[in-house]
Structure formats: structure tokens, C-alpha cells
Amino acid sequence: QQDRAVVSGRVRDDEVRLAFLVGRLARGGAELQMLALTRGLTRRGYRVDFVCRSGSGPLDEHARAAGATVRAIGELSSFETKPYLRHARRATRQLNWVTTARREQYDIVDAWLQPADIFAALTRPMTHIPVLIAGRRNMRPRPSFGPVDRLLYSAVNRLTDVVVANAEITAAQAILQQGVPPERVRVIRAGVELPRAYRASERQAQRAALGAADDDFLIGSVGNFRSMKRQDLLIDAFARLAAERKDLRLALVGDGELRSRVEAQIVRLGLTERVVLTGTGTDMPSLYAAFDLFVQASNSESLPNVVLEASSASLPIVAAAAGGTGEVI
């Protein structure tokens, strides 16, 4: 955290060059963490690049506004692409990354999420990155760890200087399943900026926009519409409660591949007047201020930012015991 950094035994008088190696800057908790960190780093004189393996994303302009440079070294792949084309794209990405890293002379590369850590480590002999950080900020399902994975990570571990986990459970997975030496693991939990205090009139206006009256009880949940987020479980539970309490309302914040399925479930259960889908463009702090209760129904998490945000807004929280969620609670 010094304004000058000792890199590979030499003191640099110019700015420290840091690259976040990511898939793409999509809307997600990890990406928002990187952007918040970037704002602090650029203020301290670091030069930050986002190197995106899968092309442009919706948060690219936010990264530039934070003072970073966004560089795309590949395009978003399609699973329908023929195998030989996928392999060609992977090779192109690797070549573009090696060229970019050698040209920009990064001092530190943070491969924030898997599989960026594999990508960065296996190309390190060609990029000559002085310091390589691998992130364990997402959970991987146990069945994916077979003999090939263990062999692969034995090589990755030798080529990585330090592994940053965002929760005790992700640190344990790195040590127990991927064979990372414990002395190389650091647990650095995610942080959130505390929201400002909202006036009663602002809270009332936001609740009205969500279809909730003053005497309604508004439950909120935030997350991309993906299978692991279990919006279906939450809606089923809400339907049972809503049959008993007419004052209950539910706001689902997010979007994604399962939105149409979520909408169909709401219609099937007769909840169209009780459940609102807000999308992703709403001011998040004001939404938390409008809620009476926050619910997280996920069955897979590392350290969920949304639970941290709900806590910073002083909300009571009901959550499934997934990943590092219990550490937050």
C-alpha cells in the first residue's frame, strides 16, 4: 500500500502498473469489487488496466470513469462454435495476452477469478510478470476436481506468488482441493461503501415505485437470474407466505438468462400484483433503503456482495447457508 513499490528487487519511481485479468466486465459482484478497488488505486497513483479475455462488457465505461484502461484480447465465445474454432480463439487470446503483457510491462497481474488464474499462470514463462496474484473469489463445484484438475493446478500453484481468497471457505477450497500451499493464501474479504442516510420521503417514493404501500412489508432480493441464485425457491416460499399475509410484497432485483422462467412462475402462482422485477438499472442504495427484509436464496456463493450491502443498509437478513454467506451473517 505504498506510493512506491519494490518490484522484483528494484524500486520504481514511476507509477506501478497493475492489470486485472478478467473474462469481461459484466454486471456482477466481483466486477463491482474490482471497480471500487480501481477507484482507490488510481487515486494513489497506480495505473490500472482491465485485460478482458472475452471482449467488451456493460461495465467498460464504468472502468474508464474510474481511471482505468480497458483492453480486449478476445471475443465472447459461443458454445455452438466448432471445436477447432474454439481452440483457435483460445490460441489467439493467449498470443494477444503475451503481446499485451510484454508491451505494457505490468508489475502486478491479478487474475481475479477462475479460470483467469490458469490462463495467467501457464503463460507466465512468456509474459515474465514480476508478481502474479491468483484469485479464489468464486466457488467451483466439487465434481469438477478430478485428476486432470489436480495435475493442472499443481503447475498453476508453482507459477503463482500468492492466492487471494475472499472468504474462509474459498481459502479452504484452494488448499484442500487445489493443493495451494497454505502459506501462499491470504483471506481478504470484500468491502462495500456505506450508503448515505435516506430521508423518509425518499424511502416512501422508492417503495411506491416498487408497488409497496406504507403499511406493506417489502421483501427484497438481489442477484442475476441464474440457476444457482434460486429465485424459483424464493418465489415458492413467498407464495406460501403471501397466502397468509396480504401485506407482503417481493422485489427481485436483477436480470439474466432465466428471467422468462421467473416471469412464468410468477404468473402461474398468481403473484403478478405482489412481485415486481426491477431489472438492473435502478440505484441500488435507494432500493436497499426501501426494503423491510433482505433474502438471499442462493445455493452457491463465495462472499456475496449483496449480503454485505444489505447489512450496510441495516437490514435484517434471511439467507441460505451457501459459501461465505454465513461469515457475513
C-alpha positions in Angstrom: 0.0 0.0 0.0 3.0 2.3 -0.5 3.2 5.1 -3.1 6.4 3.5 -4.3 6.6 -0.3 -4.7 9.5 -2.7 -4.6 9.0 -4.9 -7.6 11.5 -7.7 -8.3 14.1 -6.2 -6.1 14.1 -2.7 -7.7 12.4 0.5 -6.6 10.3 2.1 -9.2 10.0 5.9 -9.2 7.2 5.9 -11.8 3.6 4.5 -11.4 3.0 0.9 -10.6 1.4 -1.0 -13.5 -1.4 -3.3 -12.4 -3.5 -5.5 -14.7 -6.8 -7.2 -13.7 -7.1 -10.2 -16.0 -10.8 -11.0 -16.3 -13.3 -12.6 -18.7 -15.3 -9.5 -19.4 -16.7 -6.7 -17.3 -20.3 -8.0 -16.9 -22.6 -6.9 -14.1 -21.7 -9.0 -11.1 -20.3 -8.7 -7.6 -16.7 -9.5 -8.5 -16.7 -6.9 -11.2 -18.1 -4.2 -8.9 -15.4 -5.1 -6.3 -12.8 -4.5 -9.0 -14.2 -1.2 -10.0 -14.3 0.0 -6.3 -10.8 -1.1 -5.8 -9.7 0.6 -9.0 -11.1 4.0 -7.9 -8.9 3.8 -4.8 -5.8 2.5 -6.6 -5.9 5.2 -9.4 -6.2 7.9 -6.7 -3.0 6.6 -5.2 -1.1 6.8 -8.4 -1.4 3.2 -9.7 -2.0 2.6 -13.4 -4.8 0.0 -13.8 -5.7 -1.9 -16.9 -8.6 -4.3 -17.3 -7.5 -7.0 -19.7 -10.6 -8.8 -20.9 -10.3 -12.2 -22.5 -13.9 -12.2 -23.8 -14.4 -8.8 -25.3 -16.3 -5.8 -24.2 -18.8 -5.7 -21.4 -21.5 -3.4 -19.9 -19.2 -2.1 -17.2 -16.4 -1.0 -19.5 -17.3 2.7 -19.3 -17.5 2.5 -15.6 -13.9 1.2 -15.5 -12.8 4.0 -17.7 -14.6 6.5 -15.5 -12.6 5.1 -12.6 -9.4 5.9 -14.4 -8.6 2.5 -15.8 -7.8 1.4 -19.4 -9.9 -1.5 -20.8 -8.1 -3.8 -23.3 -9.9 -6.6 -25.1 -7.7 -9.6 -26.2 -10.5 -11.8 -27.4 -14.2 -12.1 -28.1 -17.1 -13.7 -26.3 -17.2 -17.4 -27.3 -20.3 -19.3 -28.3 -20.8 -22.9 -27.2 -22.1 -23.6 -30.7 -18.8 -22.7 -32.3 -17.0 -25.7 -33.8 -14.2 -27.2 -31.6 -11.4 -26.2 -34.0 -12.6 -22.6 -34.0 -12.7 -22.5 -30.2 -9.2 -23.8 -30.0 -8.1 -21.1 -32.5 -9.7 -18.4 -30.4 -8.0 -19.7 -27.3 -4.6 -19.6 -29.0 -5.3 -16.1 -30.3 -6.2 -14.9 -26.8 -3.0 -16.3 -25.4 -0.9 -14.7 -28.1 -2.7 -11.4 -27.6 -2.2 -11.6 -23.9 1.5 -12.4 -24.1 2.0 -9.5 -26.6 0.0 -7.1 -24.4 1.7 -8.1 -21.1 5.2 -7.7 -22.6 4.4 -4.4 -24.3 2.7 -2.8 -21.2 5.3 -4.3 -18.8 2.9 -4.9 -15.9 4.4 -5.1 -12.5 1.5 -7.0 -11.0 -1.2 -9.1 -12.6 -4.3 -10.1 -10.5 -6.1 -12.9 -12.2 -9.3 -12.1 -10.3 -11.5 -15.2 -11.0 -11.1 -18.7 -12.2 -10.2 -19.7 -15.0 -8.2 -16.5 -15.4 -5.7 -17.8 -12.9 -4.9 -20.8 -15.2 -4.6 -18.5 -18.2 -2.2 -16.2 -16.4 -0.1 -18.8 -14.7 0.5 -21.0 -17.8 1.6 -18.0 -19.9 3.9 -16.6 -17.2 7.1 -18.0 -18.6 6.3 -16.0 -21.8 5.0 -12.8 -20.1 7.7 -12.5 -17.4 5.2 -10.9 -15.0 7.1 -10.0 -11.8 4.2 -10.6 -9.4 1.2 -12.9 -10.1 -1.8 -13.0 -7.9 -4.5 -15.6 -8.4 -8.0 -15.0 -7.1 -10.2 -17.6 -5.4 -13.2 -15.3 -5.2 -15.7 -17.8 -6.7 -16.6 -21.3 -5.7 -16.3 -24.3 -8.0 -18.4 -27.4 -7.6 -16.6 -30.4 -6.2 -17.3 -32.8 -9.1 -15.1 -30.7 -11.4 -12.0 -31.5 -9.4 -10.6 -34.7 -10.9 -7.1 -36.0 -11.7 -6.8 -33.6 -14.6 -7.7 -30.6 -12.4 -5.2 -31.6 -9.7 -2.4 -32.0 -12.3 -3.3 -28.7 -13.9 -3.3 -26.8 -10.5 0.0 -28.4 -9.4 1.5 -26.4 -12.3 -0.6 -23.3 -11.7 0.4 -23.3 -8.0 4.1 -23.3 -8.8 3.7 -20.3 -11.1 1.7 -18.2 -8.7 3.1 -16.0 -6.0 0.0 -15.6 -3.8 -3.6 -16.6 -3.8 -6.2 -14.2 -2.5 -9.5 -15.7 -1.2 -12.5 -13.6 -0.3 -13.8 -15.9 2.4 -12.5 -18.7 4.7 -14.5 -21.3 2.7 -12.8 -20.2 -0.6 -9.4 -20.3 1.1 -10.2 -23.9 2.3 -11.2 -25.0 -1.2 -8.0 -23.6 -2.6 -5.9 -25.5 0.0 -7.8 -28.8 0.2 -9.0 -29.3 -3.4 -6.4 -27.4 -5.5 -3.3 -28.1 -3.4 -2.3 -24.4 -2.8 0.3 -24.2 -0.1 -1.4 -22.6 3.0 1.4 -20.1 3.4 0.5 -18.6 0.0 -3.1 -18.0 0.8 -4.4 -14.6 2.0 -8.1 -14.1 3.0 -9.1 -10.5 2.0 -12.9 -10.1 2.3 -14.8 -7.9 0.0 -15.8 -4.4 1.2 -18.7 -2.1 0.5 -19.1 1.6 0.7 -21.6 2.7 3.4 -24.7 4.2 1.9 -25.9 7.7 2.8 -28.9 8.1 5.1 -32.2 8.3 3.1 -35.0 10.7 4.1 -38.4 9.2 4.9 -39.8 10.8 1.8 -37.2 9.2 -0.4 -37.8 5.8 1.1 -41.6 6.3 0.6 -41.1 7.3 -3.1 -38.9 4.3 -3.8 -41.4 1.9 -2.1 -44.2 3.4 -4.2 -42.2 2.8 -7.4 -41.9 -0.9 -6.3 -45.7 -1.1 -5.7 -45.5 -1.2 -1.9 -47.7 1.0 0.3 -46.5 2.4 3.6 -48.1 -0.4 5.6 -46.8 -3.2 3.3 -43.9 -5.5 4.3 -41.4 -5.4 1.4 -39.0 -8.2 0.9 -36.1 -7.7 -1.4 -33.6 -10.0 -3.1 -30.7 -9.0 -5.5 -29.0 -11.3 -7.9 -28.6 -12.3 -11.5 -31.3 -14.7 -12.7 -29.2 -17.8 -12.8 -30.0 -21.3 -11.5 -27.6 -21.0 -8.5 -29.4 -17.9 -7.3 -32.6 -19.9 -6.7 -35.2 -17.2 -7.4 -37.6 -20.1 -8.0 -37.2 -21.3 -4.4 -37.7 -17.8 -3.1 -40.9 -17.3 -5.1 -42.3 -20.6 -4.0 -41.6 -19.7 -0.3 -43.1 -16.2 -0.9 -46.3 -17.7 -2.4 -46.9 -19.7 0.7 -46.5 -16.7 3.0 -48.4 -14.4 0.7 -51.4 -16.6 1.0 -51.4 -15.9 4.7 -50.4 -12.3 4.8 -51.9 -9.8 2.3 -49.4 -7.1 3.2 -46.4 -8.9 1.8 -44.6 -7.7 -1.4 -41.5 -9.1 -3.1 -39.0 -7.1 -5.2 -36.5 -9.1 -7.3 -33.5 -7.0 -8.5 -31.5 -8.3 -11.4 -31.8 -9.9 -14.8 -30.4 -12.8 -16.8 -30.9 -16.0 -18.7 -33.7 -17.3 -16.5 -35.9 -14.1 -16.5 -38.6 -15.6 -18.7 -38.8 -18.7 -16.5 -39.1 -16.5 -13.4 -41.8 -14.4 -15.0 -43.8 -17.6 -16.0 -43.5 -18.8 -12.4 -44.9 -15.5 -11.0 -47.9 -15.7 -13.5 -48.5 -19.4 -12.7 -48.7 -18.7 -9.0 -50.9 -15.7 -9.4 -48.4 -13.3 -7.9 -48.2 -10.6 -10.7 -49.7 -8.0 -8.3 -47.4 -9.0 -5.4 -44.0 -9.5 -7.1 -42.0 -6.9 -9.1 -39.0 -7.4 -11.3 -36.9 -4.2 -11.2 -34.2 -5.1 -13.8 -30.6 -3.8 -13.3 -30.7 -0.1 -13.9 -32.0 1.0 -10.5 -30.0 2.9 -8.0 -29.1 0.1 -5.6 -28.6 2.0 -2.3 -32.1 3.5 -2.6 -33.5 0.0 -3.2 -32.0 -1.3 0.0 -33.4 1.7 1.9 -36.9 0.7 0.6 -36.7 -2.9 1.8 -38.0 -4.2 5.1 -36.2 -7.5 4.9 -33.4 -8.9 2.6 -33.4 -12.5 1.4 -30.6 -14.5 -0.2 -31.7 -17.9 -1.5 -28.5 -19.0 -3.4 -27.2 -22.5 -3.2 -23.7 -21.4 -4.3 -21.7 -18.3 -3.2 -18.3 -17.3 -2.2 -18.7 -14.0 -0.3 -21.9 -12.3 -1.6 -21.6 -8.6 -2.0 -25.4 -8.2 -1.9 -25.5 -9.6 1.7 -22.7 -7.1 2.7 -24.7 -4.3 1.0 -27.9 -5.3 2.8 -26.0 -5.4 6.1 -24.5 -1.9 5.5 -28.1 -0.7 5.0 -29.0 -2.1 8.4 -31.5 -4.6 7.0 -32.5 -7.8 8.7 -31.3 -10.7 6.6 -32.6 -14.2 5.9 -30.1 -16.3 3.9 -29.3 -19.8 2.8 -26.1 -21.2 4.2 -24.1 -21.1 1.0 -20.4 -20.5 0.8 -19.2 -17.5 2.8 -22.7 -16.1 3.4 -22.6 -17.5 7.0 -19.3 -15.5 7.6 -21.2 -12.3 6.8 -24.2 -13.2 8.9 
